[in-house]
Every structure is written in structure tokens, then in C-alpha cells.
Amino acid sequence: MTKIESEKVEINNSAENIYNYLSNFSNFEMLMPPQVTNWEATSEDCSFTINGMATIGMKIVEKIPFSKIIISSNGKVPFDFQLFVYITEKGATSSVGQITFESNLNPMMKMMVEKPLSNFFNMLAKKMADIK
């Protein structure tokens, strides 16, 4: 099992606000880097292309109010995966966010994608701090 954890990011916003925002894939587009194209989303699923890579599809499979969102790969993807978005309340207007990726990658695929995915999830986690 390959597991990639983003950095833990301090967010000047309540866990409830962060959870409500991230519970809707329509809001994710502003978190994506410029190399993400062909963004399509509903509240529960999305698909996009990362330049030079494959099209990725995701769907929200479970929501635990104000603390965790579980996202799974969806449709034709190069490999199956799950993302866990963790939100920890630190106070009325402060929280901590972290993204964890899990997948059964073969050793060759792991070698190719581990560093780019780690950078991608760290960037997404840092952008959570910009959620208003």
C-alpha cells in the first residue's frame, strides 16, 4: 500500500467552513494548479486532466461532518486510489488540514508518481488556507 501524506496546514477558518467548502467538488477548481485542465464537476464528483498525464475522475464517498471527507477514484483512471481530507478544529476560527492518498501501486508506478503526487497534495493542502 502506497501512502502519501501532505503537510499539515494551519487554516484561519473554522473546521465547519472548511468542511462545507470541500464537501462540494464545484469549489475545488480554485484549488487546482494551472497544469490542471478540462475541469468538470458536480457537487459529488469531478474529472480533470493533468497536463502530460491521464484524465482523473473522483467522487466523494463519505463525509463525516466537520472532520473528514473520503474521496475515491472514479471512472477510467490509471490506478485506483482513495483520498482522505482531514480537518481538525483548533478553535472557533482556526483549524488544521491534511490530505492523505492511499493506493495499491506497483513499484514502477510508485516510483513514477510518488514525488509529483506528494508535491500536488502539499500544494492542495496549502491552498486550503485560502478558503474564505
C-alpha atoms as a printed R data frame, in Angstrom:
    type eleno elety resid chain resno       x      y       z
1   ATOM     1    CA   MET     A     1   0.000  0.000   0.000
2   ATOM     2    CA   THR     A     2   1.383  3.390  -1.019
3   ATOM     3    CA   LYS     A     3   0.505  6.176   1.393
4   ATOM     4    CA   ILE     A     4   1.336  9.833   0.753
5   ATOM     5    CA   GLU     A     5   0.537 12.451   3.382
6   ATOM     6    CA   SER     A     6   0.542 16.170   2.730
7   ATOM     7    CA   GLU     A     7   1.960 18.608   5.210
8   ATOM     8    CA   LYS     A     8  -0.408 19.682   7.986
9   ATOM     9    CA   VAL     A     9  -1.587 23.199   7.184
10  ATOM    10    CA   GLU     A    10  -2.819 25.819   9.661
11  ATOM    11    CA   ILE     A    11  -6.051 27.413   8.403
12  ATOM    12    CA   ASN     A    12  -7.543 30.658   9.722
13  ATOM    13    CA   ASN     A    13 -11.085 29.374   9.299
14  ATOM    14    CA   SER     A    14 -13.378 27.085  11.242
15  ATOM    15    CA   ALA     A    15 -13.446 23.351  10.585
16  ATOM    16    CA   GLU     A    16 -17.140 23.717   9.727
17  ATOM    17    CA   ASN     A    17 -16.474 26.308   6.996
18  ATOM    18    CA   ILE     A    18 -13.585 24.301   5.515
19  ATOM    19    CA   TYR     A    19 -15.647 21.091   5.583
20  ATOM    20    CA   ASN     A    20 -18.660 22.765   3.937
21  ATOM    21    CA   TYR     A    21 -16.468 24.225   1.197
22  ATOM    22    CA   LEU     A    22 -14.581 20.996   0.458
23  ATOM    23    CA   SER     A    23 -17.750 18.867   0.566
24  ATOM    24    CA   ASN     A    24 -18.678 20.260  -2.857
25  ATOM    25    CA   PHE     A    25 -16.388 19.429  -5.797
26  ATOM    26    CA   SER     A    26 -17.674 22.504  -7.637
27  ATOM    27    CA   ASN     A    27 -15.488 24.529  -5.241
28  ATOM    28    CA   PHE     A    28 -12.295 22.554  -5.939
29  ATOM    29    CA   GLU     A    29 -11.454 24.243  -9.244
30  ATOM    30    CA   MET     A    30  -9.946 27.287  -7.491
31  ATOM    31    CA   LEU     A    31  -7.636 24.960  -5.540
32  ATOM    32    CA   MET     A    32  -6.197 23.346  -8.658
33  ATOM    33    CA   PRO     A    33  -2.840 24.365 -10.148
34  ATOM    34    CA   PRO     A    34  -2.552 25.780 -13.689
35  ATOM    35    CA   GLN     A    35  -1.490 22.410 -15.131
36  ATOM    36    CA   VAL     A    36  -4.990 21.046 -14.429
37  ATOM    37    CA   THR     A    37  -7.243 21.382 -17.481
38  ATOM    38    CA   ASN     A    38 -10.650 20.143 -18.658
39  ATOM    39    CA   TRP     A    39 -12.140 20.618 -15.182
40  ATOM    40    CA   GLU     A    40 -15.706 19.292 -14.873
41  ATOM    41    CA   ALA     A    41 -17.552 18.938 -11.564
42  ATOM    42    CA   THR     A    42 -20.830 18.411  -9.804
43  ATOM    43    CA   SER     A    43 -21.170 18.587  -6.043
44  ATOM    44    CA   GLU     A    44 -20.303 14.876  -5.665
45  ATOM    45    CA   ASP     A    45 -17.851 14.069  -8.480
46  ATOM    46    CA   CYS     A    46 -15.279 15.630 -10.782
47  ATOM    47    CA   SER     A    47 -12.878 14.876 -13.606
48  ATOM    48    CA   PHE     A    48  -9.840 16.730 -14.891
49  ATOM    49    CA   THR     A    49  -6.660 16.284 -16.872
50  ATOM    50    CA   ILE     A    50  -3.197 16.963 -15.546
51  ATOM    51    CA   ASN     A    51  -1.038 18.157 -18.465
52  ATOM    52    CA   GLY     A    52   1.172 15.334 -19.651
53  ATOM    53    CA   MET     A    53  -0.740 12.749 -17.637
54  ATOM    54    CA   ALA     A    54  -4.068 10.950 -17.749
55  ATOM    55    CA   THR     A    55  -7.586 12.134 -17.030
56  ATOM    56    CA   ILE     A    56  -8.507 11.646 -13.379
57  ATOM    57    CA   GLY     A    57 -12.024 11.107 -12.047
58  ATOM    58    CA   MET     A    58 -13.007 11.336  -8.378
59  ATOM    59    CA   LYS     A    59 -16.160 11.047  -6.309
60  ATOM    60    CA   ILE     A    60 -16.991 11.800  -2.700
61  ATOM    61    CA   VAL     A    61 -17.875  8.515  -0.989
62  ATOM    62    CA   GLU     A    62 -18.209  9.547   2.651
63  ATOM    63    CA   LYS     A    63 -18.481 12.726   4.692
64  ATOM    64    CA   ILE     A    64 -18.022 12.975   8.438
65  ATOM    65    CA   PRO     A    65 -19.227 16.461   9.358
66  ATOM    66    CA   PHE     A    66 -16.519 18.973  10.069
67  ATOM    67    CA   SER     A    67 -13.664 16.424  10.300
68  ATOM    68    CA   LYS     A    68 -13.203 14.112   7.293
69  ATOM    69    CA   ILE     A    69 -14.118 13.718   3.613
70  ATOM    70    CA   ILE     A    70 -13.303 10.455   1.830
71  ATOM    71    CA   ILE     A    71 -12.819 10.654  -1.936
72  ATOM    72    CA   SER     A    72 -12.384  7.684  -4.270
73  ATOM    73    CA   SER     A    73 -11.144  7.321  -7.831
74  ATOM    74    CA   ASN     A    74 -13.980  7.219 -10.345
75  ATOM    75    CA   GLY     A    75 -14.257  6.115 -13.970
76  ATOM    76    CA   LYS     A    76 -11.258  5.395 -16.157
77  ATOM    77    CA   VAL     A    77  -8.204  6.220 -14.079
78  ATOM    78    CA   PRO     A    78  -4.609  4.944 -14.377
79  ATOM    79    CA   PHE     A    79  -4.899  3.400 -10.870
80  ATOM    80    CA   ASP     A    80  -7.493  3.161  -8.108
81  ATOM    81    CA   PHE     A    81  -6.967  5.363  -5.070
82  ATOM    82    CA   GLN     A    82  -8.596  6.985  -2.072
83  ATOM    83    CA   LEU     A    83  -8.027 10.482  -0.714
84  ATOM    84    CA   PHE     A    84  -8.752 11.394   2.869
85  ATOM    85    CA   VAL     A    85  -9.206 15.081   3.682
86  ATOM    86    CA   TYR     A    86  -8.762 15.598   7.412
87  ATOM    87    CA   ILE     A    87  -9.889 18.778   9.151
88  ATOM    88    CA   THR     A    88  -9.097 19.285  12.830
89  ATOM    89    CA   GLU     A    89 -10.681 22.142  14.789
90  ATOM    90    CA   LYS     A    90  -8.179 24.173  16.811
91  ATOM    91    CA   GLY     A    91 -10.579 26.897  17.945
92  ATOM    92    CA   ALA     A    92 -13.679 28.751  16.822
93  ATOM    93    CA   THR     A    93 -11.869 30.301  13.851
94  ATOM    94    CA   SER     A    94  -8.860 28.042  13.384
95  ATOM    95    CA   SER     A    95  -8.266 24.529  12.077
96  ATOM    96    CA   VAL     A    96  -5.639 22.228  10.612
97  ATOM    97    CA   GLY     A    97  -5.982 20.464   7.252
98  ATOM    98    CA   GLN     A    98  -4.196 17.480   5.777
99  ATOM    99    CA   ILE     A    99  -4.665 15.269   2.712
100 ATOM   100    CA   THR     A   100  -3.714 11.586   2.675
101 ATOM   101    CA   PHE     A   101  -3.524  9.483  -0.507
102 ATOM   102    CA   GLU     A   102  -3.689  5.675  -0.469
103 ATOM   103    CA   SER     A   103  -3.327  3.282  -3.399
104 ATOM   104    CA   ASN     A   104  -2.004 -0.169  -4.248
105 ATOM   105    CA   LEU     A   105   0.585  0.983  -6.752
106 ATOM   106    CA   ASN     A   106   3.037 -1.394  -8.346
107 ATOM   107    CA   PRO     A   107   6.698 -0.499  -7.650
108 ATOM   108    CA   MET     A   108   7.267  1.015 -11.114
109 ATOM   109    CA   MET     A   109   4.157  3.217 -10.931
110 ATOM   110    CA   LYS     A   110   5.026  4.245  -7.369
111 ATOM   111    CA   MET     A   111   8.491  5.340  -8.475
112 ATOM   112    CA   MET     A   112   6.997  7.445 -11.291
113 ATOM   113    CA   VAL     A   113   4.172  9.165  -9.399
114 ATOM   114    CA   GLU     A   114   5.191  9.431  -5.732
115 ATOM   115    CA   LYS     A   115   7.112 12.728  -5.935
116 ATOM   116    CA   PRO     A   116   4.668 14.552  -8.303
117 ATOM   117    CA   LEU     A   117   1.689 13.393  -6.211
118 ATOM   118    CA   SER     A   118   3.379 14.438  -2.985
119 ATOM   119    CA   ASN     A   119   4.012 17.914  -4.427
120 ATOM   120    CA   PHE     A   120   0.422 18.093  -5.733
121 ATOM   121    CA   PHE     A   121  -1.144 17.172  -2.373
122 ATOM   122    CA   ASN     A   122   1.108 19.596  -0.479
123 ATOM   123    CA   MET     A   123   0.038 22.362  -2.861
124 ATOM   124    CA   LEU     A   124  -3.660 21.480  -2.404
125 ATOM   125    CA   ALA     A   125  -3.285 21.428   1.372
126 ATOM   126    CA   LYS     A   126  -1.589 24.847   1.338
127 ATOM   127    CA   LYS     A   127  -4.417 26.253  -0.805
128 ATOM   128    CA   MET     A   128  -6.926 25.169   1.848
129 ATOM   129    CA   ALA     A   129  -5.590 28.090   3.890
130 ATOM   130    CA   ASP     A   130  -7.017 30.447   1.206
131 ATOM   131    CA   ILE     A   131 -10.607 29.236   1.637
132 ATOM   132    CA   LYS     A   132 -12.823 32.094   2.766
